[in-house]
């Protein structure tokens, strides 16, 4: 008689299950971390405190060292390749934060959300313009001069001080909040949803390079812009979720 050798039965593993003890430990702790982030407000308190501490440290450094070799080296590196197509791209990236263009961008987004029957989202989006007085106040308080033409190539005639970058703060808050809304509310088809998320993420990342490439800011300006922008974004999203819980997303 022929007896086929039976292989030992192995239970089917779910996507988050593994035979590797180290991977199982990592998955387990990752799930606990995600659960903590979703349910415990202290995570955001710690995160905001960390961002504010980093902002204070960076602001102190800038006050004592108005122009560091790291700032100059970063700007030189970003401006190394100066080509007309790159110029056009960097101007296009910064376009949404240029005064009147900012108002147009926010108005279009607010109207789109309003006509999509997302009234609270529309109001919260338009309200991101309230960050403008804070930006101007911070710039006046630190009074850091803009990059000069004798140090870098300047393509941007700015009206206000350099620290922190207002463009980066606004992009992080405004486009970051729209990105947050894309996860809270369904957007069809899926290809459009991910295309929107990709564009929003690209704008948030590229604006820092745009400001340095155009000679409008130093590296420490844009870093401070991200730190302050994410503090505002976290507060904006938490306030919005309190007003409009996740359970109402499908309504």
Buried (B, 14 or more C-beta within 10 A) or exposed (E): EEEEEEEEEEEEEEEEEBEEEEEEEEBEEEEEEEEEEEEEEEEBEEBBEEBEEBBEEBBEEBEEEBBBEEBBEBBEEBBEEEEEEBEEBBBEBBEBBEEEEBEEBBEEBBEBBBEEEBEEBBBBBBBBBEBBEEBEEBBEEBEBEBBEEEBBEBBBEBEEBBBBBBBBBBBBBBBBBBBBBBEBBEBEEEEEBEEBBEEBEEBBEBBBBBBBBBBBBBBBBBBBBBBBBBBBBBEBBEEBEEEBEEEEEEE
